[in-house]
Structures are given as structure tokens and as C-alpha cells.
């Protein structure tokens, strides 16, 4: 019998951390002394203020969460086939990933797009690509989520035009576009314009959707990428909600009634591996949002107080080592999201630390959700962990930490001012460094990485994007440019520049640009000419 290698001998391991991955200490035992709850004030029944226990009375007994697997790679035709594959296997909503050039507002033939076209999502240059992306998919019978931020208004305009060509009116469209530009400056770094005009564009889109797309969520305020950048659960909670409050305040400054637009705001959270901390985070988020919308911003409609959110399991928790173990991680993270009351869920594929998911890996990730929904029994009672002394104590702790951050952000002058001070970036960098030190020191164990390692990790098949995708996409773009009405394109771009230079809502002009088959790069260049571009001050 062989002895375990030295790194695996328990007597030589450092003392393990007995805290959440965010640093909240776990007590050996939780008792009623650890919570101070007034049921009606702090919890309430599911579907009732303050919505700690869930936004709907019956939760999943009434309707399971939407199973919305993220998909997008290569060309629009290839992603359309993946959409159909997932729908055929029981997915109940579409979720679209775009490639880096699309996310950054460059056409596929731009010099900065070289080597990136179709690599980490689908390439979309013009309305023609969007038409192929949703070909044969009735947009009035499926909800669509689109993960794009700086050029979100452009992509939404294209989507509305696709529906128009299907004979579907805007008011019949349901779905969400991420559009949360503030978290780009905080964490994900995919921006185009400076914060001030970016916020103006966001308010334009929210205002236009409120008037034109009543079933559409014009923003998904996203903590997911904040957490992926290394934030703690408390930071994800606080920074996401602070961004949400900033959008609310910007819309009210425009003169919008909060009860008109607040019901269409949605959120997007991470489901990390620390089980109870994640469940507590979602419960605290609902309670804080409901309280602040009612007490600070004066919302009176109950729907305005509901925090409805999508969840994705933590990409940052996936490991390239022993990738099959990621199936276990994802299942536990998904279960935490369900027990925490999510309305929509994406489960990561086990191979995503290596590449975009293969079809088989994506199907298995979807099956993970289906097992939770149909075999575990956890859907039959709303908030089954409500009243747990551990969960309630942690919910209160995260809420307190969130309010501490709100006060610090307010002292700095608000979210945009704090961005300019690099406050968020420093806080996340410090949290990320602390966690990485715990892993490297062996105080925080990660199976396959610094614990239970193997010298011969199993090799898995990965999805490879052919270099030919880029050539084909460039040819397609050139073909569209050759067929379209050049005068109509130029007129639409000139109107857009004129509107951007005034206080007129730019969404109607963006729809005109999309109809004329102006490319995303051309549209962004028109806006860059008016608003300029953003350069970040590095944080070390």
C-alpha cells in the first residue's frame, strides 16, 4: 500500500479556515441566541414584504425557475443550432453570449477583433446576424436574455427589429438585456464610453423600454462579475445593490415615476461554493431592496419592491484540474441558488475552465437543474431553510456589512464618484488577494488544486472554434455592406450623432440604424465621436 504524498498528510496541513470563503467565521453551533428576529418585520411569509423568504407566495410549487443555459459561439447560425438543441432538451429560456468584439463595440473586421471573432460568444455585426441568430424561434413565445453591456442598447434595437420582421410587436417581447454598465467599471472592464454618457444611455434605454417594451427587463443589475473578480459575498451584495440604487436615482432625476420603471429592473447574482453564505446573501438582498425601494425611494406598488434575479453558478470556482469534479461543485451551487429563491438559473458546464462548453457538457449542466427540480423535493416548500439559526444569523450579518458599504460609498459621493476614486476596485483586489493567499498557504482547500491532487488529471474533450469562423464572418459583413442602402445608413448615423449631442432619447435613432443594417462598429463610432472613450486609472 502506498502512502499519501506529503501534501496530503493531514498532520502536515495548516489549520483550515473555519469561515466562509468571504471570511465570515462559522460558529461551532448556532442557537436562538444568535438571532434577533421579528417575524413580520424581518421575514414575513413568502410573497409578502419584506420578501426575505421569496418574491412569490408559492415559489416553485406554482412554477419552477426558468432554466436558462448561456450559449453563444462562432457564427449566428452555429449558435442558433445550439439554441435549438437546448430547447429540444428541456431548456425553458434563451441566454445569449456575445464575442469580445461585439461586447467592445467593434466590427469583426476591425484590427482589434483579430483572433477574437466568435471565440467566447457569438459574433453579431449587423441586423443580418441577429436575424440568423433567432431564425425559426418565435420571439413572442420564448424569453431571451442577452449578456452585453456597453453596446446593449444597440443589440436591443437589433432584437426589436428581428421581432418586427417576424410580425411580433414590441409589447409582446419578454426577456432581459444585462446592460449594467456600472459593474463594468467596477469589475468586468468591458466599457466603451465614460461613466456619465454611459449612464445617460442606460436611462434612455430604461425610459424607452418602460414606454415601448412593457414585458422587457431593460437591465440586469449584475453582481455576478463583481464576485468573479474576487469580491466577497458582502461586497457582491453591497456593490450590486448600490449600483441598483444609482440607476433608480438616475431614472428619477429624468422625471420617471419609480412605480413605472422599478418593476422591470432585474438582478443577476453569483452562486458560489460556500453553501449557506450564498443562500443568506439572496435573502438579505431581497430584504434590503424591498425596504429601500419603499422607505427611501417611495415606491408604492408591491411589484416595485420585488427583487427578481437570475443566478449563474460560479465560473471562478471551476478548476482545470480534475474537471469532472466541477459537476459536483455546480450541482451544490445550483442547489444553493434554488434554496435561496432564484427566478432563473444557469448551471456552468464542467469543461468551462478549459474552453466554451461542448454539447454534451451543456446537456449535463441542464440535466443538473432538472434533477434538482424533479427529484430532490426541494421545490415543494418555499424557503425551506427559513428559520435556521445559522441561515438567519448569516443573513443578518451580510445585511449589516452591506449597509456599512452603503455608508462608505455615500461618503465618497455615490457610485460614480467612488468609481473615479477606484474604491470598488481596491476593495475587490484586496479580497481576492486574501482568498488567494489562503489557497496558496493551504488554509483554504480546493479539491484537485491544493488537496487530493492527481498527477494524471483526466483529459476531456473541449470545443474548438475553427479559425475559419473569422474569415466567414468578415465575408458575411462585407456582403451586407454591399447590399444595403448606403444613403439610408449614413442618414441614420447622422441622426444618431445629432440626438446623442442633445438630450433626446437615442433609442429611436438606434432602431433606425439597426433597420438600415448599420453595423455595431459604425454605430459605436458615431457615439464615440460625441461622447469619447473611457480610460481607467490602474489599481495596483
Wavefront OBJ file of the C-alpha trace (Angstrom):
o trace
v 0.000 0.000 0.000
v 1.424 3.402 -0.991
v 1.425 6.261 1.486
v -0.210 9.548 0.566
v 2.122 12.208 -0.703
v 3.364 14.673 1.903
v 0.953 17.430 0.819
v -1.986 15.132 1.572
v -0.934 14.072 5.071
v -3.434 15.613 7.500
v -0.825 16.110 10.228
v 1.184 18.371 7.931
v -1.719 20.506 6.730
v -2.075 24.060 8.093
v -5.046 24.740 10.317
v -8.006 25.068 7.924
v -10.091 28.206 7.746
v -13.322 27.851 9.686
v -15.003 30.723 7.960
v -16.927 31.273 4.766
v -14.850 31.944 1.675
v -15.701 35.606 2.277
v -14.204 35.472 5.760
v -17.324 35.304 7.939
v -16.485 32.961 10.850
v -18.588 29.845 11.251
v -19.593 29.233 14.854
v -19.397 25.661 16.146
v -23.108 25.807 16.953
v -25.953 28.221 16.253
v -28.759 28.741 18.770
v -31.694 31.157 19.219
v -29.239 33.482 20.976
v -27.589 34.159 17.602
v -30.660 35.744 16.040
v -32.929 38.620 16.996
v -35.858 38.361 14.606
v -39.273 39.873 14.457
v -41.071 37.558 12.040
v -43.289 40.149 10.363
v -40.621 42.837 10.243
v -37.610 40.759 9.204
v -39.035 37.729 7.415
v -42.702 37.691 6.548
v -44.311 34.922 4.536
v -43.070 34.262 1.002
v -44.628 36.750 -1.387
v -45.079 39.376 1.332
v -42.986 42.334 2.464
v -40.046 42.345 3.121
v -39.810 39.319 0.775
v -36.875 37.786 2.662
v -38.444 34.368 2.119
v -39.150 34.825 -1.583
v -40.948 37.087 -4.019
v -43.869 34.741 -4.724
v -46.219 33.039 -2.276
v -45.968 29.523 -3.725
v -42.463 29.920 -5.206
v -41.627 26.765 -7.208
v -44.875 24.962 -6.396
v -46.532 27.446 -8.731
v -43.858 27.431 -11.435
v -40.247 26.204 -11.475
v -37.474 28.680 -12.120
v -36.542 29.365 -15.751
v -33.738 27.053 -16.881
v -31.714 29.443 -18.995
v -28.405 27.998 -20.185
v -25.873 30.507 -21.509
v -24.968 29.788 -25.142
v -23.075 31.513 -27.903
v -20.061 30.791 -30.076
v -18.859 31.145 -33.630
v -21.393 32.439 -36.104
v -25.065 33.213 -35.640
v -26.041 30.032 -37.497
v -23.929 27.851 -35.175
v -25.379 29.449 -32.048
v -28.903 29.120 -33.458
v -28.310 25.364 -33.714
v -27.144 25.284 -30.068
v -30.259 27.232 -29.028
v -32.486 24.704 -30.749
v -30.525 21.815 -29.222
v -31.011 23.165 -25.691
v -34.699 23.925 -26.262
v -35.184 20.376 -27.552
v -33.621 19.066 -24.316
v -35.913 20.995 -21.985
v -34.392 24.453 -21.621
v -37.131 26.991 -20.944
v -35.445 30.272 -21.919
v -32.624 31.509 -24.142
v -29.449 33.177 -22.897
v -27.044 34.703 -25.390
v -23.280 35.106 -25.052
v -21.560 37.525 -27.443
v -17.940 37.510 -28.557
v -15.409 40.074 -27.364
v -15.541 42.342 -30.448
v -19.323 42.595 -30.087
v -19.016 43.338 -26.370
v -16.481 46.091 -27.065
v -18.335 47.688 -29.975
v -16.026 46.641 -32.815
v -16.929 45.007 -36.106
v -15.455 41.611 -36.908
v -13.084 43.112 -39.487
v -11.651 45.726 -37.107
v -7.946 45.364 -36.319
v -8.707 44.922 -32.613
v -11.008 41.980 -33.405
v -8.234 39.853 -34.874
v -8.233 36.378 -33.317
v -11.305 37.049 -31.154
v -14.212 36.664 -33.581
v -16.657 34.018 -32.347
v -14.211 32.783 -29.704
v -16.052 33.352 -26.436
v -19.513 34.043 -27.794
v -21.410 34.664 -30.993
v -20.298 37.348 -33.444
v -23.022 39.919 -34.185
v -22.150 42.794 -36.509
v -25.462 43.766 -38.106
v -29.168 43.030 -38.050
v -28.487 40.218 -40.539
v -26.571 38.309 -37.854
v -29.346 38.852 -35.329
v -31.901 37.582 -37.857
v -29.914 34.362 -38.300
v -29.340 34.035 -34.559
v -33.081 33.795 -33.878
v -34.201 32.226 -37.144
v -37.170 29.912 -36.621
v -37.509 30.871 -32.936
v -40.836 32.636 -32.206
v -39.781 35.572 -30.048
v -43.258 36.043 -28.600
v -43.207 32.533 -27.113
v -39.712 32.383 -25.611
v -37.959 34.803 -23.283
v -34.433 35.820 -24.201
v -31.580 37.020 -22.033
v -28.662 38.827 -23.666
v -25.383 39.323 -21.822
v -23.997 42.546 -23.246
v -23.383 45.889 -21.574
v -21.708 48.877 -23.237
v -23.466 48.278 -26.611
v -26.599 46.799 -25.019
v -28.916 49.454 -26.452
v -27.679 48.646 -29.965
v -28.216 44.910 -29.554
v -31.680 45.507 -28.107
v -32.556 47.689 -31.091
v -31.497 44.855 -33.406
v -33.587 42.343 -31.439
v -36.674 44.556 -31.714
v -36.107 44.759 -35.466
v -35.889 40.947 -35.726
v -39.245 40.685 -33.945
v -40.632 43.339 -36.281
v -39.653 41.180 -39.262
v -41.390 38.210 -37.591
v -44.540 40.309 -37.275
v -44.236 40.497 -33.494
v -44.977 43.859 -31.821
v -42.557 45.196 -29.190
v -45.111 44.843 -26.403
v -45.129 41.045 -26.914
v -41.392 40.636 -26.305
v -40.237 39.181 -22.999
v -36.701 38.901 -21.711
v -33.741 40.730 -20.245
v -30.702 42.559 -21.512
v -27.880 42.838 -19.000
v -26.824 46.437 -19.787
v -25.334 47.052 -16.304
v -22.516 49.406 -17.239
v -21.576 50.372 -13.671
v -20.338 46.880 -12.841
v -18.164 47.051 -15.963
v -16.182 49.884 -14.430
v -16.140 48.026 -11.119
v -15.196 44.540 -12.265
v -15.557 43.224 -15.808
v -13.828 46.095 -17.668
v -15.812 45.891 -20.925
v -16.672 49.550 -21.370
v -16.686 51.935 -24.317
v -17.819 55.391 -23.175
v -17.094 57.340 -19.955
v -19.442 56.750 -16.987
v -21.580 59.885 -17.412
v -22.745 59.313 -21.033
v -22.978 55.590 -20.316
v -25.446 56.325 -17.526
v -27.380 58.628 -19.865
v -27.603 55.773 -22.395
v -28.819 53.417 -19.654
v -31.585 55.808 -18.605
v -32.569 56.304 -22.256
v -32.969 52.555 -22.607
v -34.918 52.116 -19.352
v -37.208 55.006 -20.261
v -37.816 53.684 -23.792
v -38.461 50.132 -22.597
v -40.889 51.380 -19.956
v -42.890 53.075 -22.711
v -42.390 50.578 -25.581
v -41.485 47.106 -24.225
v -43.623 46.624 -21.113
v -42.655 42.940 -20.673
v -38.937 43.550 -21.113
v -36.347 43.933 -18.334
v -34.066 46.705 -19.653
v -31.302 45.961 -17.174
v -29.993 43.037 -15.161
v -28.040 44.639 -12.336
v -25.170 42.249 -12.039
v -23.231 41.115 -9.018
v -22.037 38.025 -10.867
v -18.998 39.647 -12.448
v -18.181 41.543 -9.273
v -17.947 38.215 -7.467
v -15.991 36.606 -10.315
v -13.410 39.391 -9.970
v -12.721 38.235 -6.408
v -15.266 40.095 -4.285
v -16.652 38.664 -1.069
v -20.339 37.818 -0.729
v -20.894 41.028 1.248
v -19.145 43.074 -1.447
v -21.173 41.405 -4.197
v -24.344 42.156 -2.245
v -23.456 45.752 -1.380
v -21.911 46.843 -4.676
v -24.725 45.311 -6.736
v -27.433 46.978 -4.696
v -25.529 50.282 -4.696
v -25.475 50.114 -8.500
v -29.203 49.401 -8.468
v -29.879 52.436 -6.281
v -27.743 54.567 -8.630
v -29.908 53.543 -11.611
v -33.068 54.268 -9.620
v -31.789 57.738 -8.732
v -30.751 58.473 -12.334
v -34.198 57.499 -13.623
v -35.935 59.625 -11.008
v -33.734 62.585 -11.984
v -35.017 62.091 -15.543
v -38.519 62.587 -14.130
v -39.664 58.969 -14.296
v -42.130 57.601 -11.735
v -40.481 54.834 -9.737
v -43.579 52.627 -9.898
v -43.440 52.825 -13.702
v -39.884 51.512 -14.124
v -38.924 49.671 -10.917
v -40.991 46.535 -11.690
v -38.844 45.988 -14.821
v -35.497 46.109 -13.004
v -33.904 42.692 -12.512
v -30.746 41.345 -10.922
v -28.061 38.742 -11.625
v -26.142 37.040 -8.823
v -23.346 34.539 -8.469
v -23.868 31.146 -6.823
v -20.523 30.403 -5.213
v -19.454 27.249 -3.431
v -19.994 28.326 0.207
v -23.497 26.903 0.531
v -25.110 28.722 3.461
v -23.438 32.049 2.760
v -24.938 32.122 -0.726
v -28.445 31.326 0.493
v -28.175 34.065 3.121
v -26.914 36.539 0.508
v -30.018 36.175 -1.663
v -32.351 36.532 1.310
v -30.558 39.671 2.526
v -30.662 41.145 -0.989
v -34.444 40.820 -1.247
v -34.994 42.364 2.170
v -32.689 45.336 1.584
v -34.082 46.088 -1.874
v -37.707 45.995 -0.714
v -37.003 48.196 2.307
v -35.000 50.809 0.389
v -37.401 50.996 -2.556
v -40.311 51.586 -0.192
v -38.751 53.713 2.532
v -36.063 55.661 0.673
v -37.495 55.964 -2.840
v -41.211 55.963 -2.110
v -42.344 53.035 -4.247
v -45.943 52.133 -3.512
v -46.700 49.243 -5.870
v -45.828 45.849 -4.461
v -44.266 44.773 -7.769
v -41.803 47.646 -7.463
v -40.409 46.076 -4.289
v -39.762 42.618 -5.715
v -36.141 41.715 -6.343
v -36.309 39.094 -9.080
v -32.977 37.678 -10.109
v -31.141 35.281 -12.370
v -28.319 33.196 -10.943
v -25.295 31.565 -12.536
v -23.071 29.082 -10.775
v -19.581 30.386 -10.099
v -17.272 30.184 -13.071
v -14.380 31.167 -10.835
v -14.934 28.048 -8.712
v -14.320 25.734 -11.673
v -10.910 24.127 -11.904
v -8.889 22.982 -14.895
v -7.536 20.190 -12.689
v -9.839 17.173 -12.398
v -12.586 18.966 -14.357
v -15.205 16.278 -13.674
v -15.229 17.432 -10.042
v -16.774 20.656 -11.349
v -20.013 18.718 -11.872
v -20.263 18.326 -8.091
v -19.432 21.972 -7.452
v -22.022 23.158 -9.946
v -24.751 20.921 -8.505
v -24.195 22.268 -4.988
v -24.062 25.867 -6.180
v -27.262 25.385 -8.180
v -28.980 23.889 -5.142
v -27.980 26.933 -3.087
v -29.474 29.220 -5.753
v -32.748 27.279 -5.673
v -32.909 27.197 -1.878
v -32.165 30.930 -1.980
v -35.160 31.574 -4.235
v -33.798 32.421 -7.687
v -36.208 33.034 -10.589
v -33.831 31.891 -13.317
v -30.711 29.730 -13.325
v -27.713 28.884 -15.487
v -25.552 25.938 -14.479
v -21.965 26.020 -15.722
v -20.612 23.127 -17.732
v -17.775 21.155 -16.174
v -15.375 21.918 -19.040
v -15.688 25.713 -18.911
v -12.373 26.201 -17.116
v -10.813 24.885 -20.328
v -12.998 26.217 -23.167
v -16.552 27.001 -24.201
v -18.757 24.006 -23.345
v -19.280 21.080 -25.657
v -22.850 19.996 -26.438
v -22.607 17.033 -24.097
v -21.282 19.124 -21.219
v -24.015 21.725 -21.753
v -26.671 18.995 -21.726
v -25.310 17.576 -18.464
v -25.379 21.057 -16.899
v -29.025 21.397 -17.901
v -29.788 17.916 -16.524
v -28.339 19.081 -13.196
v -31.107 21.662 -12.925
v -33.716 19.141 -13.980
v -32.636 16.679 -11.279
v -32.903 19.413 -8.638
v -36.349 20.384 -9.928
v -37.844 16.929 -10.358
v -36.061 14.539 -7.985
v -34.896 16.281 -4.810
v -38.196 17.570 -3.413
v -36.702 20.970 -2.566
v -39.264 22.789 -4.735
v -42.285 21.761 -2.680
v -41.868 24.271 0.163
v -40.909 27.930 -0.146
v -37.728 28.953 1.692
v -37.227 25.593 3.431
v -34.194 26.901 5.333
v -36.031 29.936 6.687
v -35.804 29.956 10.479
v -32.474 28.145 10.516
v -30.452 29.888 13.195
v -27.340 29.635 11.050
v -29.013 30.997 7.903
v -30.855 33.795 9.713
v -27.723 34.815 11.615
v -25.702 34.924 8.387
v -28.465 36.823 6.577
v -28.357 39.493 9.277
v -24.541 39.608 9.198
v -24.435 40.128 5.425
v -27.123 42.796 5.666
v -25.114 44.717 8.264
v -21.953 44.518 6.160
v -23.862 45.739 3.110
v -25.115 48.812 4.984
v -21.579 49.539 6.167
v -20.537 49.647 2.495
v -23.515 51.830 1.551
v -22.354 54.395 4.122
v -18.781 54.351 2.804
v -19.972 54.780 -0.800
v -22.249 57.656 0.215
v -19.374 59.408 1.996
v -17.393 59.233 -1.262
v -20.219 60.955 -3.126
v -22.054 57.997 -4.653
v -21.268 55.172 -7.036
v -19.799 57.189 -9.935
v -17.632 59.250 -7.589
v -16.467 56.068 -5.853
v -15.601 54.606 -9.249
v -13.434 57.595 -10.026
v -11.706 57.090 -6.674
v -11.105 53.390 -7.524
v -12.847 52.438 -4.280
v -14.582 49.339 -5.613
v -11.531 48.142 -7.492
v -9.300 48.350 -4.403
v -11.806 46.582 -2.168
v -12.173 43.687 -4.623
v -8.413 43.426 -5.223
v -7.748 43.154 -1.500
v -10.438 40.485 -1.026
v -9.150 38.498 -3.988
v -5.587 38.645 -2.681
v -6.653 37.433 0.780
v -8.508 34.444 -0.684
v -5.625 33.501 -2.972
v -3.195 33.631 -0.055
v -5.418 31.234 1.898
v -5.382 28.786 -1.010
v -1.633 29.045 -1.531
v -0.966 28.630 2.192
v -3.199 25.547 2.302
v -5.622 27.100 4.777
v -8.399 27.058 2.174
v -8.655 23.664 0.484
v -9.662 23.299 -3.158
v -10.008 19.682 -4.265
v -7.699 18.879 -7.131
v -5.723 22.099 -6.724
v -4.091 22.033 -3.281
v -5.879 18.974 -1.852
v -6.453 15.457 -3.183
v -4.400 16.255 -6.239
v -3.547 13.853 -9.031
v -0.554 13.780 -11.329
v -2.596 12.362 -14.197
v -5.715 14.549 -14.413
v -8.244 13.146 -16.846
v -8.261 14.752 -20.268
v -11.641 15.893 -21.533
v -12.817 16.776 -24.995
v -13.108 20.537 -25.475
v -14.895 22.694 -28.003
v -12.521 24.245 -30.523
v -13.557 27.234 -32.623
v -12.225 26.973 -36.163
v -10.086 29.908 -37.355
v -12.292 29.797 -40.453
v -15.111 31.372 -38.410
v -13.404 34.752 -38.536
v -12.961 34.679 -42.312
v -16.572 33.651 -42.870
v -17.880 36.361 -40.538
v -15.819 39.044 -42.287
v -17.107 37.875 -45.677
v -20.657 37.989 -44.348
v -20.200 41.532 -43.041
v -18.771 42.712 -46.366
v -21.710 41.122 -48.157
v -24.211 43.016 -46.001
v -22.373 46.280 -46.610
v -22.548 45.660 -50.338
v -26.303 45.008 -50.357
v -27.623 47.669 -48.005
v -28.726 51.209 -48.843
v -25.617 53.266 -48.098
v -27.525 56.558 -48.075
v -30.018 55.227 -45.529
v -27.152 54.018 -43.326
v -25.432 57.404 -43.461
v -28.654 59.265 -42.680
v -29.384 57.033 -39.683
v -25.874 57.510 -38.282
v -26.087 61.283 -38.704
v -29.411 61.324 -36.850
v -27.856 59.271 -34.058
v -24.928 61.669 -33.674
v -27.309 64.619 -33.592
v -29.513 63.031 -30.923
v -26.511 61.966 -28.835
v -25.293 65.579 -28.805
v -28.618 66.716 -27.311
v -30.797 65.399 -24.508
v -33.100 63.484 -26.857
v -33.597 59.782 -26.138
v -31.296 57.954 -28.572
v -33.234 54.665 -28.696
v -35.448 55.607 -31.690
v -32.321 56.614 -33.630
v -30.630 53.316 -32.701
v -33.635 51.375 -34.004
v -33.378 53.313 -37.276
v -29.664 52.426 -37.509
v -30.452 48.750 -36.929
v -33.197 48.762 -39.587
v -30.754 50.262 -42.094
v -28.249 47.442 -41.339
v -25.662 49.827 -39.933
v -23.017 47.752 -38.210
v -22.424 47.819 -34.481
v -18.948 49.245 -35.048
v -20.331 52.069 -37.169
v -22.974 52.874 -34.575
v -20.432 52.866 -31.740
v -18.072 55.042 -33.757
v -20.874 57.599 -34.157
v -21.361 57.646 -30.391
v -17.604 57.695 -29.715
v -17.386 60.815 -31.865
v -19.797 62.585 -29.497
v -19.074 61.032 -26.107
v -15.456 59.949 -26.324
v -14.000 56.787 -24.728
v -13.079 55.782 -21.195
v -9.573 55.131 -19.878
v -9.212 53.594 -16.425
v -6.634 54.614 -13.872
v -4.871 51.327 -12.960
v -5.098 49.975 -9.426
v -2.131 48.059 -8.012
l 1 2 3 4 5 6 7 8 9 10 11 12 13 14 15 16 17 18 19 20 21 22 23 24 25 26 27 28 29 30 31 32 33 34 35 36 37 38 39 40 41 42 43 44 45 46 47 48 49 50 51 52 53 54 55 56 57 58 59 60 61 62 63 64 65 66 67 68 69 70 71 72 73 74 75 76 77 78 79 80 81 82 83 84 85 86 87 88 89 90 91 92 93 94 95 96 97 98 99 100 101 102 103 104 105 106 107 108 109 110 111 112 113 114 115 116 117 118 119 120 121 122 123 124 125 126 127 128 129 130 131 132 133 134 135 136 137 138 139 140 141 142 143 144 145 146 147 148 149 150 151 152 153 154 155 156 157 158 159 160 161 162 163 164 165 166 167 168 169 170 171 172 173 174 175 176 177 178 179 180 181 182 183 184 185 186 187 188 189 190 191 192 193 194 195 196 197 198 199 200 201 202 203 204 205 206 207 208 209 210 211 212 213 214 215 216 217 218 219 220 221 222 223 224 225 226 227 228 229 230 231 232 233 234 235 236 237 238 239 240 241 242 243 244 245 246 247 248 249 250 251 252 253 254 255 256 257 258 259 260 261 262 263 264 265 266 267 268 269 270 271 272 273 274 275 276 277 278 279 280 281 282 283 284 285 286 287 288 289 290 291 292 293 294 295 296 297 298 299 300 301 302 303 304 305 306 307 308 309 310 311 312 313 314 315 316 317 318 319 320 321 322 323 324 325 326 327 328 329 330 331 332 333 334 335 336 337 338 339 340 341 342 343 344 345 346 347 348 349 350 351 352 353 354 355 356 357 358 359 360 361 362 363 364 365 366 367 368 369 370 371 372 373 374 375 376 377 378 379 380 381 382 383 384 385 386 387 388 389 390 391 392 393 394 395 396 397 398 399 400 401 402 403 404 405 406 407 408 409 410 411 412 413 414 415 416 417 418 419 420 421 422 423 424 425 426 427 428 429 430 431 432 433 434 435 436 437 438 439 440 441 442 443 444 445 446 447 448 449 450 451 452 453 454 455 456 457 458 459 460 461 462 463 464 465 466 467 468 469 470 471 472 473 474 475 476 477 478 479 480 481 482 483 484 485 486 487 488 489 490 491 492 493 494 495 496 497 498 499 500 501 502 503 504 505 506 507 508 509 510 511 512 513 514 515 516 517 518 519 520 521 522 523 524 525 526 527 528 529 530 531 532 533 534 535 536 537 538 539 540
